Amino acid sequence: MQAVHVQEAPDAIGPYCHAMKAGNLVFCSGQTPLDPKTMKLAGSTIEAQTHRVLDNLSIVLAGVGLSLQDIVKTTVYLYDMNDFQGMNKVYAERFQGHRPSRTTISVKKNPLDALVEIECIAELLPRSGRGTP
């Protein structure tokens, strides 16, 4: 197992790392819509916050040579299930036809009162592919 910390990603707001590499899998901690430069929530709409969350996941994945296209599974935590359509629209645009398995859960509260948080599991391919297992 190897802890992953990516300088460009928002700092963890607790005692955890950005991701853990275990074998050929990368387990990314949940990302909220924190702007990495200001460490404040970015945007007030579900669409803006979903974009920022996926930007943050992209930054973490890039730190191990991966992208959203390498994600196998996501878990989406929504503060309000009425935001599902807005989140889903941005999610579909950003994944560009890639459709990893997904669970979406409505939660009572996300960290820092974020409207959305997303965690993921991605796969590292052999050295001839993407990533570095």
N, C-alpha and C positions, 0 to 999 in steps of 0.2 A: 504494500500500500504506500502511496505517496501523496502528501498534501500538496495542493496547488494554490499558490497565491499569485494573482495577476496585478501588477502595479497599476495598470490603467483602469481597473474595475473599482467600483465604490468599495470603500473599506467595510469589512464585516462589522456589524453593530453588536456583535456578541462573540463568545468564545468558539468560533468555528472558522473554517477555511473556505475559500471560494469553491473549491471542488476537491474530490479525492479520486485519484487514479487507482484502480484495482483491476489487475489483469488488463483486459482489452476494453474495460468500461471506465467512463468518467461520470461521476455522480456530482452534479452541480448543485450547490446550495441554492435555496430559493432566492431569487432576485426581486427586489422591489424597485419602484421607479426613482431611485436616488440618482441625482446627477453626480457623477464621480468627482467633479471639480468643486461643487459647493456642498455636497452631502445633504442636500435638501430635496424634497419631493419635486419631481419635474412634471408639470402639467396638472390640470385639475379635472380633466375628462378621462373617461376610461380609455378612449382611443390614444390620447397623448401618453398616458401612463403605461399602456400596453406597449407602445413603441419603445419607450425608455427601458422597460423591463427586458424586452427582446434585444435592445442594444446592449444592455448589461450582460445578458446571457451570451451574446455574440462575442463580447470582449473576453469573457472568461473562457469560452471555447477556443477562441483564437490563441489564447495563451498556451494551449496544448496542441495547436495546429489543426483545429476542427472548426466547423461552422454549424449553423442551424440545420443544414442538410444531413449532418451526422447524428442527429438526435433520434433515439429509439423510442423514448417515452417522456411525456411531460405531465406534470401535475399543476393545475391552475387553481389558485385560491382567490376567489372573488369575494369582496366585501358585500356585494349586492348582486344576486342572480339576475336582477333586471338589467345589469350591464353585460350580460352574456353576449348579446348580438354585437355590441360595439367591440368587445374584446375579440370575438370570433372573426369579425371582418378584418381587423388588423392582423390577427394571428394567421389567417389564410393568406393575406397579401405577403406577409414576411416569409412564410414557409414556401412560397412559390410552387405549390403543387405537391411538395413533400408532406406526407401525412403520417407522422409518428403516432403511436397510440397515445391516448390522452385521457386523463381524469380531470373533471372540473368540479370543484367543491365550493359551496358557499360557506363562508366563515363569519364568525361574530365580529372579528376584528383582525386586521393585518398589522404588521409592525409599522409604526409611525403613521397609522391611519391610511395606509396606501389602499387604493381601490383594487389593486391586483398584485399578486406575487406568483412567480412561476419558477418551478424547479425542473430539472431534467436529468436524464441519463443519456449519454452519448456513447458511441462505439468508436474506439481507436482501431483503424485498419492496419494490416501489416505494413512494414516500411515501404513497400512498393505502392501503397495507397496513401491515404491521408493520415495524419497523426503520427505519433511515435509511441508505440506500446512499450 
